Amino acid sequence: MWYAIISEDKPNRLNQRLAARPDHLARLQQLQQQGRLLLAGPHPAVDSEDPGEAGFTGSLVVAEFDDLDEARRWANDDPYVKADVYAQVTVKPFRPVLP
């Protein structure tokens, strides 16, 4: 089943986010190589492709896992969690409809 992992950044965590980004992307690439990643990306803090120093307010990952517990374990093991970037992570089932 697909799961949405919705993460919200703590304020002023851009430096920690940037430092942990290579490891974060590596995990996402593993999901992609396994055919389990539907989409992933950050939420810019301002209306811009490149928010610069404004940074990001969080992230969204939609990926396939066997069950909700597995999705939560994967989310809790994210390098951004370990780097204290996220204030909150919500994991819930997701059902793609369109396109």
C-alpha positions as CSV (number, residue, x, y, z in Angstrom):
1,M,0.0,0.0,0.0
2,W,1.0,3.6,-0.5
3,Y,1.8,5.9,2.4
4,A,2.2,9.6,2.7
5,I,5.0,10.8,5.0
6,I,4.3,14.4,5.8
7,S,7.1,16.1,7.7
8,E,7.3,19.6,9.2
9,D,10.6,21.3,9.8
10,K,11.6,23.0,13.1
11,P,12.4,26.7,12.6
12,N,15.9,27.6,11.7
13,R,17.1,24.1,10.7
14,L,18.3,24.9,7.1
15,N,22.0,24.1,8.0
16,Q,21.1,20.8,9.6
17,R,18.8,19.9,6.6
18,L,21.6,20.7,4.1
19,A,24.1,18.6,6.0
20,A,21.8,15.6,6.2
21,R,20.5,15.9,2.6
22,P,22.9,13.5,0.9
23,D,21.9,10.6,3.2
24,H,18.2,11.6,3.0
25,L,18.4,11.5,-0.8
26,A,20.3,8.2,-0.8
27,R,17.4,6.5,1.1
28,L,14.9,8.0,-1.4
29,Q,16.9,6.7,-4.3
30,Q,16.9,3.2,-2.8
31,L,13.0,3.4,-2.8
32,Q,13.0,4.6,-6.3
33,Q,15.3,1.8,-7.5
34,Q,13.0,-0.7,-5.9
35,G,10.0,0.9,-7.7
36,R,8.4,2.0,-4.4
37,L,8.6,5.7,-4.7
38,L,5.7,7.7,-6.1
39,L,7.0,11.2,-5.4
40,A,9.2,13.1,-2.9
41,G,10.2,16.7,-2.3
42,P,10.5,19.6,0.1
43,H,8.0,22.4,0.8
44,P,9.9,25.7,0.1
45,A,9.2,28.3,2.8
46,V,8.6,30.9,0.1
47,D,6.9,30.7,-3.3
48,S,10.1,29.9,-5.2
49,E,11.8,26.9,-6.7
50,D,15.0,28.0,-4.9
51,P,14.0,29.5,-1.5
52,G,17.6,30.3,-0.6
53,E,18.1,31.2,3.0
54,A,14.3,31.1,3.6
55,G,14.7,27.3,3.5
56,F,11.9,24.8,3.7
57,T,9.0,24.1,6.0
58,G,8.9,20.4,5.6
59,S,8.8,17.5,3.1
60,L,6.4,15.1,1.5
61,V,7.2,11.5,0.5
62,V,4.7,9.1,-1.0
63,A,6.0,5.5,-1.1
64,E,4.9,1.9,-1.0
65,F,5.4,-0.2,2.2
66,D,4.0,-3.5,3.4
67,D,2.0,-1.8,6.2
68,L,1.7,1.3,8.3
69,D,4.2,0.1,10.9
70,E,6.9,-0.4,8.2
71,A,6.2,3.1,6.8
72,R,6.5,4.6,10.3
73,R,9.8,2.8,11.0
74,W,11.2,4.0,7.7
75,A,10.1,7.6,8.4
76,N,11.5,7.5,11.9
77,D,14.9,6.3,10.5
78,D,15.2,9.3,8.2
79,P,18.5,11.3,8.4
80,Y,16.5,14.5,8.9
81,V,14.9,13.0,12.0
82,K,18.4,12.0,13.3
83,A,19.7,15.5,12.5
84,D,16.8,17.1,14.5
85,V,15.4,18.8,11.4
86,Y,11.7,17.7,11.8
87,A,9.4,18.9,14.5
88,Q,6.7,16.4,13.5
89,V,6.3,13.5,11.1
90,T,2.9,12.2,10.1
91,V,2.5,8.9,8.3
92,K,-0.8,7.8,6.9
93,P,-2.2,5.6,4.1
94,F,-2.5,7.2,0.7
95,R,-4.5,6.0,-2.3
96,P,-3.5,7.5,-5.7
97,V,-6.4,8.3,-7.9
98,L,-5.2,10.8,-10.5
99,P,-3.5,10.9,-12.9
